[in-house]
Amino acid sequence: MNLTLHVWRQSGPKAPGKLEQYEAKNVSPDQSFLEMLDEVNEHLIKEGKDPIAFDHDCREGICGMCSQVINGVPHGGRERTTVCQLHMRSFNDGDTIYIEPWRALAFPIQKDLIVDRNGLEKIIQAGGYTSCHTGGVADGNAILVPKIAADYAMDAAECIGCGACVAACPNGSAMLYTSAKVAQLAALPQGQAEAAERVCAMTEAMQEAGFGNCSNHYECQAACPKGINVKFIAKLNREYQKALLK
Amino acid sequence: MRILSSSVGRKILMSITGQLLIIFILIHLIGNSTIFFGPNGINAYAEHLHSLPPLVWAFRLFMLAAISVHIAYGVTLTLENKAANPGAYAVKRNLKASFASENMIWTGLLVAGFILYHLLQFTIKGTPDIVVGLDSANRPDVFRMVVTSFGNGLISLAYMFAMLMLFLHLSHGIPSFLQTMGWNNEKTIPAFGTGGKVISAILMLAYISIPAVILAGLLKL
């Protein structure tokens, strides 16, 4: 099939950017979206032009690197699908596709479709860990984790940190991401000791990194390629209230 | 104080003040509905309500504090959110956000403007349509005042429009305050979403019924 692409091109962080039009010809429906862009780039390179820069890594939907807003929705709007797992069979011959980078104050554009997502790392550095003594390996079942808690933590841990929640949020908020990390550790016995400091430090780091405030649009959950539930935001709110009382 | 500067803390304060305002909306509706019992209903209610001035003023100041916090944080959080999202997408398609959730600041400010008008009209009695007088039992004649004012189609329409704004504000506000307080989980999220809309619609229709009944001539002097 043949497609018309409108792709955001920006040569550097400070440079002005604009949408440029490209034709993608003879696209196979079995190609992934990134493979389609690879082919467009091969043509651009042959023509001596600068290829479209975009983030990608595992191409298996688990690393969280690919980050493109396709036709107005992060990752293209197919339920629980990252850009790399989005296949061209989701599109029709003759379609016009708009491809833009994540847009948020906290995600400055580096080049074309690549943004700086270090703001998310700042949030993790503020408390997305448990402190423990190093030494010999602990006994396997020394700390008992109830099955329900383990499942809940695992659901939260499904977050791959791609930042689609921020890109989708009308407030540029990273609340879903932050809440998934807070909830994951708060559900486990290992996370209890630092729970109060963690929720305060991580939400403050979120603010400092330039992310907005959650106003419960739930746009984040709808765009999340891992289907992280906004129930974790309610959990973060509960954890924050517990911390306030301490 | 950490709560006054943090993102989540300020939202919790917005949620609590929002809940206080919702309780007020419920009480005010119950009070207003005494108008359906005629002059004896609402005039007696109004006289009873104002029989203890210190209590009236304490309540007014409390509500003023609650609404001030709600508006102040509503405006600052919205400004921060606008700054955090440059909104530069050439194409943006929302999957979940609604007209109500995206326009909380505008529906909120319109409701705030309406409250000022409403106070100027029926509390301060400073608008030209107001008829001030006493009823046969020597009580302030609230019934005559309200029925005369709502007899004016424009005034009634303004009230109905304000209640539509209140509906939009609460249809997102009710599920939102529950989420912010953390009183939510996977099962309750969709239920609260629907429940919020239903309760807001009932409140809107109940409030609108007063000017509507007067305009229709079913409640007259």
Interface residues (C-beta under 8 A of the other chain):
Chain A: H6 W8 L19 V69 N71 G72 V73 G77 Y98 E100 R103 A104 L105 A106 A168 C169 P170 N171 G172 S173 C200 T203 E204 M206 Q207 G210 F211 G212 N213 C214 S215 N216 H217 Y218 E219 Q221 A222 A223 N229 V230 K231 I233 A234 K235 L236 N237 R238 Y240 Q241 L244
Chain B: R2 I3 S6 S7 V8 G9 R10 K11 I12 L77 E80 N81 A83 A84 N85 P86 G87 A88 Y89 A90 V91 K92 R93 N94 L95 K96 A97 S98 S101 E102 M104 H172 P175 S176 Q179 T180 M181 G182 W183 N184 N185 E186 I189
